[in-house]
Amino acid sequence: MKLIAHLNFNGQCAEAFRFYEKCLDGKIRMIMTWGESPMAAQTPKESHDHVMHATLEIGDQVLMGADSGEHYRKPQGFAMAININDPAEADRIFAALAEGGDVQMPMQATFWALRFGMATDRFGTPWMINCGNPA
């Protein structure tokens, strides 16, 4: 079994996934719009550019997403958590994800980690970056 996160967006899924591809050193494997899908004829023209399904590979992990249109709700009650061993890479990822977003806790040493930070990116996705154990 593999647990895979699926993020919903309000028309910015393709932009967000290109951003995550750069920030997380990943590779987009698919971005299919509603207009490119077999459902195109049943989809309103104004939704044809919205993403029906996106897949981003990050190492051996996968992140999926879509534009959820009228069903979109602002993310709440969760955070995407990244555990990483390299402090410099943790700082780089945090800075990239936080750019244009909102930092709740700057990257810093804590009693449980060499580096830890929390930010919500410019697309509204909350992130926690955790790096190593200080012991």
VEXKE-100690 format. One record per residue: x, y, z of N, C-alpha, C, O in turn; residue in three letters. Coordinates in steps of 0.2 Angstrom, whole numbers, padded with zeros to 4 digits, always signed. Layout:
XYZXYZXYZXYZAla...
END
This chain:
+0004-0006+0000+0000+0000+0000+0004+0006+0000+0010+0006+0003Met+0002+0011-0004+0006+0018-0004+0000+0023-0003-0005+0023-0006Lys+0002+0028+0002-0003+0033+0003+0000+0039-0001+0005+0041-0001Leu-0005+0042-0005-0003+0047-0010-0008+0053-0008-0014+0053-0008Ile-0005+0059-0008-0009+0065-0007-0012+0068-0013-0008+0067-0018Ala-0018+0070-0013-0021+0073-0019-0023+0080-0017-0027+0081-0012His-0021+0085-0020-0022+0092-0018-0027+0095-0023-0027+0094-0029Leu-0032+0099-0021-0037+0102-0025-0035+0110-0025-0033+0113-0021Asn-0037+0112-0031-0035+0119-0033-0042+0122-0036-0046+0119-0038Phe-0041+0129-0036-0047+0133-0039-0045+0136-0046-0045+0142-0046Asn-0042+0132-0050-0040+0134-0057-0033+0135-0058-0031+0137-0063Gly-0029+0134-0052-0022+0135-0053-0018+0128-0052-0012+0129-0051Gln-0021+0123-0053-0017+0116-0052-0011+0116-0057-0006+0114-0055Cys-0012+0117-0063-0006+0117-0068+0000+0121-0066+0006+0119-0066Ala-0002+0128-0064+0003+0132-0061+0006+0130-0055+0013+0130-0054Glu+0002+0127-0050+0005+0125-0044+0010+0119-0045+0015+0118-0042Ala+0008+0114-0050+0012+0108-0051+0018+0110-0054+0023+0107-0053Phe+0018+0115-0058+0025+0117-0061+0029+0120-0056+0035+0119-0056Arg+0026+0124-0051+0030+0127-0046+0032+0121-0041+0038+0121-0039Phe+0028+0116-0039+0031+0111-0035+0036+0107-0039+0041+0104-0035Tyr+0036+0106-0045+0041+0102-0049+0048+0105-0048+0053+0102-0047Glu+0048+0112-0048+0054+0116-0047+0056+0115-0040+0062+0114-0038Lys+0052+0117-0035+0053+0117-0028+0056+0111-0025+0060+0110-0021Cys+0052+0105-0028+0054+0099-0025+0058+0094-0029+0059+0088-0028Leu+0061+0097-0034+0065+0093-0039+0062+0087-0042+0064+0082-0042Asp+0055+0088-0044+0051+0082-0046+0051+0082-0054+0054+0086-0057Gly+0046+0078-0056+0045+0077-0063+0038+0077-0064+0035+0072-0062Lys+0035+0081-0068+0027+0081-0070+0027+0075-0074+0030+0075-0080Ile+0022+0070-0073+0021+0064-0077+0015+0065-0081+0014+0063-0087Arg+0010+0069-0078+0004+0071-0082+0001+0077-0080+0000+0078-0074Met-0002+0081-0084-0007+0086-0083-0012+0086-0089-0011+0087-0094Ile-0018+0083-0087-0023+0082-0092-0029+0087-0090-0031+0087-0084Met-0030+0092-0095-0036+0096-0093-0043+0093-0095-0043+0088-0098Thr-0048+0096-0093-0055+0093-0094-0056+0094-0102-0059+0089-0105Trp-0053+0099-0105-0054+0099-0113-0050+0094-0116-0052+0092-0122Gly-0045+0091-0113-0041+0086-0117-0044+0079-0115-0041+0074-0118Glu-0048+0078-0110-0051+0072-0108-0056+0069-0112-0059+0073-0116Ser-0058+0063-0111-0064+0060-0114-0070+0063-0112-0075+0062-0115Pro-0070+0067-0107-0076+0071-0104-0077+0078-0107-0081+0082-0105Met-0073+0080-0112-0073+0086-0115-0080+0089-0118-0082+0094-0116Ala-0083+0084-0121-0089+0086-0124-0095+0087-0119-0100+0091-0120Ala-0094+0084-0113-0099+0085-0107-0097+0091-0102-0100+0092-0097Gln-0091+0094-0104-0088+0099-0099-0089+0106-0102-0088+0107-0108Thr-0092+0111-0098-0093+0117-0100-0086+0120-0103-0081+0119-0100Pro-0086+0124-0109-0080+0127-0112-0076+0131-0107-0070+0131-0107Lys-0079+0134-0102-0075+0138-0097-0071+0134-0093-0067+0137-0089Glu-0072+0128-0093-0068+0123-0088-0063+0119-0092-0060+0115-0089Ser-0063+0120-0099-0058+0116-0103-0051+0116-0101-0047+0112-0102His-0049+0122-0099-0042+0123-0097-0041+0121-0090-0035+0121-0087Asp-0046+0119-0086-0044+0117-0079-0042+0110-0079-0043+0106-0084His-0038+0108-0074-0035+0102-0074-0039+0096-0071-0042+0097-0065Val-0040+0091-0075-0044+0085-0072-0040+0081-0068-0042+0078-0063Met-0033+0080-0070-0029+0076-0066-0022+0078-0068-0020+0079-0073His-0018+0078-0062-0011+0080-0063-0007+0075-0058-0009+0073-0053Ala-0001+0073-0060+0003+0068-0057+0011+0071-0057+0013+0073-0062Thr+0013+0072-0051+0020+0074-0050+0024+0068-0046+0022+0067-0041Leu+0030+0066-0049+0034+0061-0046+0040+0065-0043+0043+0069-0046Glu+0041+0064-0036+0046+0066-0032+0050+0061-0029+0048+0058-0024Ile+0056+0059-0032+0059+0053-0030+0054+0047-0031+0052+0046-0037Gly+0053+0043-0026+0049+0037-0027+0042+0039-0024+0038+0034-0023Asp+0041+0045-0023+0034+0048-0020+0030+0051-0026+0033+0053-0031Gln+0023+0051-0025+0019+0054-0030+0014+0059-0027+0012+0058-0021Val+0013+0065-0030+0008+0070-0028+0003+0070-0034+0005+0071-0039Leu-0003+0070-0032-0008+0071-0037-0012+0077-0036-0012+0080-0030Met-0016+0080-0041-0020+0085-0040-0025+0087-0045-0024+0083-0051Gly-0029+0091-0044-0034+0093-0049-0037+0100-0047-0036+0102-0042Ala-0040+0103-0052-0045+0109-0051-0052+0106-0049-0054+0103-0053Asp-0054+0108-0044-0061+0106-0041-0066+0110-0043-0072+0109-0041Ser-0065+0116-0046-0071+0120-0048-0075+0123-0043-0073+0125-0038Gly-0082+0122-0044-0087+0124-0039-0086+0121-0032-0089+0123-0028Glu-0083+0115-0032-0082+0111-0026-0076+0113-0022-0075+0110-0017His-0072+0118-0024-0066+0120-0021-0067+0123-0014-0072+0127-0013Tyr-0063+0121-0009-0063+0124-0003-0056+0125-0001-0052+0121-0002Arg-0055+0131+0003-0048+0132+0005-0046+0127+0009-0049+0124+0014Lys-0039+0125+0008-0036+0119+0012-0036+0121+0020-0035+0127+0021Pro-0038+0116+0024-0038+0117+0031-0038+0110+0034-0040+0105+0032Gln-0035+0110+0040-0035+0104+0044-0030+0099+0042-0030+0093+0045Gly-0025+0101+0038-0019+0096+0036-0013+0101+0034-0014+0107+0033Phe-0008+0097+0033-0002+0100+0030+0002+0095+0027+0002+0089+0029Ala+0005+0097+0021+0010+0092+0018+0016+0093+0022+0019+0098+0022Met+0019+0087+0024+0025+0086+0028+0030+0083+0024+0029+0078+0021Ala+0036+0086+0024+0042+0084+0021+0047+0083+0026+0049+0087+0030Ile+0050+0076+0026+0055+0075+0031+0061+0074+0026+0061+0070+0021Asn+0067+0077+0028+0073+0077+0024+0079+0077+0029+0079+0080+0034Ile+0084+0074+0026+0090+0074+0031+0095+0079+0030+0099+0081+0034Asn+0095+0083+0024+0100+0088+0022+0098+0095+0024+0093+0097+0021Asp+0101+0098+0029+0099+0104+0032+0099+0110+0026+0094+0114+0026Pro+0104+0110+0022+0104+0115+0016+0098+0114+0011+0095+0118+0009Ala+0097+0107+0010+0091+0106+0005+0084+0107+0009+0080+0110+0005Glu+0084+0106+0015+0078+0108+0019+0077+0116+0019+0071+0118+0017Ala+0082+0119+0020+0081+0127+0019+0079+0129+0012+0075+0134+0011Asp+0082+0126+0007+0081+0128+0000+0074+0126-0002+0070+0131-0004Arg+0071+0120+0000+0064+0119-0001+0059+0123+0003+0055+0126+0000Ile+0061+0125+0009+0057+0129+0013+0056+0136+0010+0051+0139+0009Phe+0062+0139+0008+0062+0145+0005+0058+0146-0002+0055+0150-0003Ala+0059+0140-0006+0056+0140-0012+0048+0140-0011+0044+0143-0014Ala+0046+0135-0007+0039+0134-0006+0036+0141-0002+0030+0142-0004Leu+0039+0144+0002+0037+0150+0005+0037+0156+0001+0033+0161+0003Ala+0040+0156-0004+0040+0162-0009+0033+0164-0011+0030+0160-0014Glu+0031+0170-0009+0025+0172-0011+0019+0170-0007+0013+0171-0008Gly+0021+0166-0002+0016+0163+0003+0016+0166+0009+0018+0172+0010Gly+0014+0162+0014+0014+0165+0021+0018+0160+0026+0016+0154+0027Asp+0023+0163+0029+0027+0159+0034+0024+0159+0041+0023+0164+0044Val+0022+0153+0044+0019+0153+0050+0025+0152+0055+0025+0155+0061Gln+0030+0148+0054+0036+0147+0058+0042+0147+0053+0043+0142+0050Met+0047+0152+0054+0053+0151+0050+0057+0145+0051+0056+0142+0057Pro+0061+0143+0046+0065+0138+0047+0070+0139+0053+0073+0145+0053Met+0070+0134+0058+0075+0135+0064+0076+0129+0067+0073+0124+0066Gln+0081+0129+0071+0082+0123+0076+0077+0122+0081+0074+0127+0084Ala+0075+0116+0082+0070+0115+0088+0072+0109+0092+0078+0107+0091Thr+0069+0108+0097+0071+0102+0102+0070+0096+0098+0073+0091+0100Phe+0066+0095+0093+0065+0089+0089+0068+0088+0083+0069+0083+0080Trp+0071+0094+0080+0074+0094+0073+0080+0099+0073+0080+0104+0076Ala+0084+0097+0068+0090+0102+0066+0087+0108+0063+0089+0114+0064Leu+0082+0107+0059+0078+0112+0056+0071+0111+0055+0069+0105+0054Arg+0066+0116+0056+0059+0115+0055+0056+0121+0054+0058+0126+0056Phe+0051+0121+0049+0048+0127+0047+0041+0125+0044+0040+0120+0042Gly+0036+0130+0045+0029+0129+0042+0028+0135+0038+0029+0141+0040Met+0025+0134+0032+0023+0139+0028+0017+0137+0024+0016+0131+0023Ala+0013+0142+0022+0007+0141+0017+0010+0144+0010+0011+0150+0010Thr+0010+0140+0005+0012+0142-0001+0007+0147-0005+0002+0148-0002Asp+0009+0150-0010+0005+0155-0013-0001+0152-0016-0006+0156-0019Arg-0002+0145-0017-0008+0142-0019-0013+0140-0013-0018+0137-0015Phe-0010+0141-0007-0015+0140-0001-0013+0133+0002-0017+0131+0006Gly-0008+0130-0001-0006+0123+0002-0002+0124+0008+0004+0127+0008Thr-0003+0121+0014+0001+0122+0020+0006+0116+0020+0005+0111+0018Pro+0013+0118+0022+0018+0114+0022+0022+0114+0028+0022+0119+0032Trp+0025+0108+0030+0029+0108+0036+0036+0104+0034+0035+0099+0031Met+0041+0107+0035+0048+0105+0033+0051+0103+0039+0053+0107+0043Ile+0053+0096+0040+0057+0094+0046+0063+0091+0043+0063+0087+0039Asn+0069+0093+0047+0075+0090+0045+0079+0087+0051+0081+0091+0055Cys+0080+0081+0051+0085+0078+0056+0083+0078+0063+0079+0082+0065Gly+0086+0075+0067+0086+0074+0074+0092+0078+0077+0097+0076+0075Asn+0091+0082+0082+0097+0086+0085+0101+0081+0089+0107+0083+0091Pro+0099+0076+0091+0102+0071+0096+0108+0068+0093+0112+0064+0096Ala
END
